[in-house]
Amino acid sequence: MPWNDNANPGPWGSPPSGDDDGDRRENRTPRRPTGGPRGPRRPDGPDFSAQFERINERLRRFFGGPGGEGVRPAAVAAVAGIAFALWALSGFYVVQPHEQAVVTTFGRFSRVELPGLRYHLPGPIERVEKVGVTNLNQSMVGGSNRGDLPEESLMLTGDENIVDLDFAVTWRVSEADKFVFNVRDQEAAVKAVAESAMREVVGKTPLTAILTTGRGAVQAQAAELMQRTLDYWNSGLTVVEVQIRSANPPSEVVAAFREVATAGQDAESAINEANTYRNRVVNEAKGDASRIVQAAQAYREQSVREALGEAARFNQIYNEYSRAPGVTRERLYIETMQRVLEKSNKVVIDSQGASAPIILPPDVFRPRSGTAAAPAAPQAQAAPAAPAAEQGTQR
């Protein structure tokens, strides 16, 4: 290895020795002796102390005047220029897409910078504070992952009950300058406003609505009230959402509350059953009444029309009777007898002027009702000399 080879001078040259060393020392600035507190120079490695000495020597020559006395003005100007350039370049900064930068001049608000590469006068003249304006922040009220906070969660409802309510508020920064200057502790301010708004809304709402179907209305009202309060403070915050995480009665009265809820459900079930029975009975009664009314109206219409028909028929008969009374009486008599004897098993024979026996067919005496057929009657023969006064023979 070249570092272990004493014959090889290495990259820094051979160590001085003999008369050559004396000649070099006459033309060079004296060096610190190799001995002393740091110990002798190691022959197997680079001489760092010698390198430091050379650097210090060059710096003294650069800053010092001729002969190493005084300070050169050009060196001071160069150092000052470099320092000023570094100070001026420190004013560049980058605003991310989700941020806005609030620039202050000696502590007073100056402007708001949008995303991109920006520049401000370096400190202590101007300072920059970056604020995330699109990030969604969440504040827990009433409890968190570490446990419940009864001093925040216990609230009095509108019907003078107590509810254990935990909720979360989601918010974001809408105006960075107001957010930085008008609110000192933003997280604590949002939490205080949220708790105050929720207590006011819960104080106007009954317990049953909070535990069942009224949560949506409570959340909306609390978010609206929070936003009005934050706007009044010029906080630069926007409430995105208020969400109720849990709403329960206090643990001391959970059993009694469950009994009350069960009784209420039973009462509601009984009311629903009664309403169902009432609706069924009422609808059936209405249907029967409508049917009876319609039947009565139909009977009335039928009776009226039949009466009108009978009256018209009577008028027609009267007109015919006034023209031919005898014929009309005979016709009425015949039609009446036809209606009377239409369904009877009677045969009327007019034997006046008859000289021959009358033979009746067997089916004349069969029943006409269509139920059971009566046995055929034997043929009847009229007497050869019927009395003249006899009007008919029934068989």
C-alpha positions in Angstrom: 0.0 0.0 0.0 1.3 3.5 -0.8 0.4 4.8 2.7 2.6 2.2 4.4 5.4 2.7 2.0 7.8 5.2 3.6 9.7 5.5 0.3 6.5 6.7 -1.5 6.0 10.4 -0.6 2.1 10.1 -1.1 -0.1 12.8 -2.5 1.1 15.5 0.0 4.8 15.0 -0.8 7.7 13.8 1.4 8.1 15.1 4.9 10.8 17.7 5.2 14.2 16.5 6.4 17.9 17.6 6.5 19.1 20.9 4.9 16.2 21.1 2.5 14.0 21.6 5.5 16.1 24.5 6.6 16.0 26.1 3.1 12.2 25.8 2.9 11.7 27.3 6.4 13.7 30.4 5.3 11.1 31.1 2.5 7.9 30.0 4.3 5.9 31.0 7.3 7.0 29.0 10.3 4.8 26.0 11.0 3.7 24.5 14.2 6.1 21.8 15.3 4.9 18.3 14.6 5.4 17.4 18.3 3.5 19.0 21.2 -0.1 18.3 22.5 -1.3 16.6 19.3 1.6 14.1 19.3 3.8 13.1 16.5 2.4 12.9 13.0 1.4 9.5 11.9 3.5 8.2 9.0 0.7 6.0 7.7 -2.0 8.6 6.9 -2.6 12.2 5.7 -1.4 15.1 7.7 -4.6 16.9 8.4 -2.9 19.4 10.7 -0.7 20.5 7.9 -3.7 21.0 5.6 -5.5 23.1 8.3 -2.4 25.2 8.6 -2.2 25.8 4.9 -5.9 26.9 4.8 -5.4 29.2 7.7 -2.4 30.7 6.1 -4.4 31.4 2.9 -7.2 33.0 4.8 -4.8 35.3 6.7 -3.2 36.3 3.4 -6.7 37.0 1.9 -8.0 39.1 4.7 -4.7 40.6 5.8 -2.9 43.4 4.1 0.8 43.3 3.0 2.8 41.5 5.6 -0.3 40.1 7.3 -1.3 43.4 9.0 -4.8 44.9 8.9 -7.9 43.7 7.0 -8.4 44.2 3.3 -11.5 46.2 2.4 -12.1 44.1 -0.7 -12.3 41.0 1.5 -14.8 42.7 3.8 -16.9 43.8 0.8 -16.9 40.3 -0.7 -18.0 38.7 2.6 -20.7 41.4 3.1 -22.0 40.9 -0.5 -22.2 37.1 -0.1 -24.1 37.5 3.2 -26.5 40.0 1.6 -27.1 37.7 -1.3 -27.8 34.8 1.0 -30.2 37.0 3.0 -32.0 38.2 -0.1 -32.4 34.7 -1.5 -33.9 33.5 1.8 -37.1 35.4 0.8 -38.2 32.9 -1.8 -40.8 30.4 -0.6 -43.4 28.0 -2.1 -47.1 27.9 -1.2 -48.6 24.5 -1.7 -51.9 24.1 -3.6 -53.9 23.4 -0.4 -52.4 26.5 1.4 -52.5 30.2 1.6 -49.7 32.3 2.9 -50.3 35.3 5.2 -47.5 37.9 4.9 -46.8 40.3 7.7 -44.6 43.4 7.7 -43.0 44.0 11.1 -45.9 42.1 12.6 -48.7 43.9 10.7 -50.9 42.2 8.1 -49.7 42.9 4.6 -51.2 40.5 2.1 -52.4 37.0 1.4 -50.4 34.9 -1.2 -52.0 32.2 -3.3 -50.3 28.9 -4.2 -47.1 29.0 -6.2 -43.5 30.3 -5.9 -43.6 33.6 -4.0 -41.2 36.1 -2.5 -41.2 38.3 0.6 -38.6 40.5 2.1 -36.5 38.4 4.4 -36.8 38.6 8.2 -37.1 40.5 10.3 -38.9 42.8 7.8 -41.6 40.4 6.5 -42.6 37.0 7.8 -44.8 34.3 6.3 -47.4 32.0 7.9 -48.8 29.2 5.8 -52.4 28.1 6.5 -54.1 25.0 5.0 -57.4 26.2 3.5 -58.7 23.0 2.0 -57.9 20.6 4.9 -60.9 19.4 6.8 -60.4 19.6 10.6 -62.5 17.8 13.2 -63.2 18.7 16.8 -64.8 16.3 19.2 -67.1 17.6 21.9 -68.4 15.4 24.8 -65.8 12.7 24.5 -63.0 11.2 22.4 -61.0 8.0 22.0 -59.5 8.6 25.5 -62.9 8.6 27.2 -66.1 10.4 27.9 -66.2 14.0 29.3 -69.4 14.4 31.4 -68.9 18.1 31.8 -69.2 18.5 28.0 -71.6 15.7 27.1 -74.4 16.1 29.7 -77.1 18.5 28.4 -80.6 19.6 29.5 -83.3 19.0 26.9 -86.5 21.0 26.2 -88.7 18.7 28.3 -86.3 19.0 31.3 -84.6 15.7 30.8 -80.8 15.0 30.7 -79.1 13.5 27.7 -75.5 12.3 27.3 -74.6 13.6 23.8 -71.3 13.3 22.0 -70.8 15.0 18.6 -68.1 16.0 16.1 -67.7 19.2 14.2 -66.0 19.2 10.8 -64.6 22.7 9.8 -62.1 24.3 7.5 -60.4 27.7 7.0 -62.1 29.9 4.5 -60.2 33.2 5.0 -56.6 32.8 6.1 -55.9 36.4 7.3 -59.0 36.4 9.7 -58.1 32.9 10.9 -54.5 34.0 11.8 -55.3 37.4 13.4 -58.8 37.3 14.9 -58.7 33.9 16.7 -55.9 33.1 19.1 -56.6 29.4 19.8 -58.7 28.2 16.9 -59.3 24.6 18.1 -60.5 25.8 21.5 -62.7 28.5 19.9 -64.4 26.0 17.6 -65.0 23.6 20.5 -66.4 26.3 22.7 -68.7 27.6 20.0 -69.9 24.1 19.1 -70.7 23.2 22.7 -72.6 26.5 23.3 -74.6 26.1 20.0 -75.5 22.5 20.7 -76.6 23.2 24.3 -78.9 26.0 23.0 -80.5 23.7 20.3 -80.8 20.7 22.7 -82.5 23.0 25.3 -85.3 23.7 22.8 -85.8 20.0 21.7 -87.5 17.2 23.6 -85.6 14.2 24.6 -87.6 11.8 22.4 -86.8 13.7 19.2 -83.1 13.7 20.0 -83.0 10.0 20.6 -85.2 9.0 17.6 -86.0 11.0 14.5 -85.0 14.5 15.4 -81.2 14.2 15.1 -81.0 15.6 11.6 -82.8 18.8 12.6 -80.7 19.2 15.7 -77.5 18.8 13.7 -78.6 21.3 11.0 -79.7 23.9 13.6 -76.5 23.6 15.6 -74.3 24.0 12.4 -76.3 27.1 11.4 -76.0 28.6 14.9 -72.2 27.9 15.0 -71.7 29.5 11.6 -73.5 32.7 12.7 -71.4 32.9 15.8 -68.1 32.3 13.9 -69.0 34.9 11.3 -69.8 37.4 14.1 -66.3 36.9 15.4 -64.8 37.2 11.9 -62.9 34.0 12.5 -62.5 33.0 8.9 -63.9 29.5 9.6 -66.6 27.6 7.8 -68.6 24.8 9.5 -68.8 21.9 7.1 -70.8 19.4 9.2 -72.1 18.7 12.7 -72.6 15.0 13.4 -74.1 13.5 16.6 -71.9 10.4 17.4 -74.1 9.1 20.3 -77.1 10.3 22.3 -78.2 8.3 25.3 -79.9 9.0 28.6 -77.5 9.2 31.7 -76.3 5.8 32.8 -78.1 6.2 36.2 -81.6 6.3 34.6 -81.0 3.9 31.6 -83.2 1.1 33.1 -86.1 3.5 33.9 -85.8 5.1 30.5 -86.0 1.7 28.8 -89.1 0.9 30.8 -90.7 4.2 29.7 -89.7 3.6 26.1 -91.2 0.0 26.2 -94.4 1.4 27.7 -94.6 4.0 25.0 -94.1 1.4 22.3 -96.8 -0.8 23.8 -99.2 2.2 23.9 -98.3 3.1 20.4 -99.0 -0.5 19.3 -102.4 -0.5 21.0 -103.3 2.8 19.4 -102.3 1.4 16.0 -104.4 -1.7 16.5 -107.4 0.4 17.6 -107.0 2.6 14.6 -106.8 -0.4 12.3 -110.1 -1.9 13.8 -111.8 1.5 13.6 -110.8 2.0 9.9 -112.0 -1.5 9.1 -115.4 -1.2 10.8 -116.0 2.3 9.5 -115.1 1.3 5.9 -117.4 -1.8 6.2 -120.2 0.4 7.5 -119.7 2.9 4.8 -119.8 0.1 2.2 -123.0 -1.3 3.6 -124.6 2.1 3.8 -123.6 2.8 0.2 -125.0 -0.5 -0.9 -128.3 0.0 0.9 -128.6 3.5 -0.5 -127.9 2.3 -4.0 -130.5 -0.5 -3.7 -133.1 1.9 -2.4 -132.4 4.2 -5.3 -132.7 1.3 -7.7 -136.0 0.2 -6.2 -137.3 3.7 -6.3 -136.4 4.1 -9.9 -138.0 0.7 -10.7 -141.2 1.5 -8.9 -141.5 4.9 -10.5 -141.0 3.5 -13.9 -143.4 0.6 -13.3 -146.0 3.1 -12.0 -145.5 5.3 -15.1 -145.8 2.3 -17.3 -149.0 1.1 -15.6 -150.5 4.6 -15.8 -149.7 4.8 -19.5 -151.2 1.3 -20.1 -154.3 2.3 -18.1 -154.7 5.4 -20.2 -154.4 3.4 -23.4 -157.1 0.9 -22.1 -159.3 3.7 -21.1 -159.1 5.2 -24.6 -160.0 1.8 -26.1 -162.8 1.3 -23.6 -164.3 4.6 -24.4 -164.4 3.7 -28.1 -165.7 0.0 -27.7 -166.8 -0.8 -24.2 -168.1 -4.4 -24.9 -165.1 -5.5 -26.9 -162.7 -4.0 -24.3 -164.5 -5.8 -21.4 -164.4 -9.1 -23.3 -160.7 -8.7 -24.0 -159.9 -7.7 -20.4 -161.7 -10.8 -19.2 -159.9 -13.1 -21.5 -156.5 -11.7 -20.7 -157.2 -11.9 -17.0 -158.3 -15.5 -17.2 -155.2 -16.3 -19.3 -153.0 -14.9 -16.6 -154.9 -16.7 -13.8 -155.0 -20.1 -15.5 -151.7 -19.9 -17.3 -149.8 -22.2 -14.8 -152.7 -24.5 -13.7 -153.5 -28.0 -15.0 -157.1 -27.2 -15.9 -158.8 -27.7 -19.3 -161.9 -25.7 -20.0 -164.2 -27.1 -22.7 -167.1 -25.2 -24.1 -169.6 -28.0 -24.9 -172.2 -25.6 -26.2 -173.2 -26.8 -29.7 -170.8 -29.8 -29.5 -172.2 -33.0 -31.1 -169.1 -35.1 -31.3 -166.9 -36.4 -28.6 -163.8 -34.3 -27.8 -160.5 -36.1 -27.5 -157.8 -34.3 -25.5 -154.1 -35.2 -26.0 -152.3 -36.8 -23.0 -149.7 -34.0 -22.6 -152.4 -31.6 -21.7 -152.6 -32.9 -18.2 -148.9 -33.1 -17.6 -147.5 -30.6 -15.0 -146.1 -27.5 -16.5 -143.8 -26.6 -13.6 -141.0 -28.8 -15.0 -140.5 -30.8 -11.8 -142.0 -34.3 -11.8 -144.1 -35.4 -14.8 -147.5 -36.6 -13.8 -148.8 -39.9 -15.3 -150.7 -39.5 -18.5 -154.5 -39.4 -18.0 -156.6 -41.8 -20.1 -158.5 -40.4 -23.0 -161.8 -38.9 -22.1 -164.9 -39.1 -24.2 -167.7 -36.7 -23.8 -171.2 -38.0 -23.2 -173.2 -38.4 -26.4 -175.9 -36.1 -25.1 -174.5 -33.5 -22.8 -177.0 -31.3 -21.0 -177.5 -28.0 -22.7 -177.1 -26.1 -19.4 -173.6 -27.5 -18.7 -170.9 -24.9 -19.4 -167.8 -27.2 -19.2 -166.4 -30.3 -17.9 -163.2 -30.5 -15.8 -161.1 -33.7 -15.8 
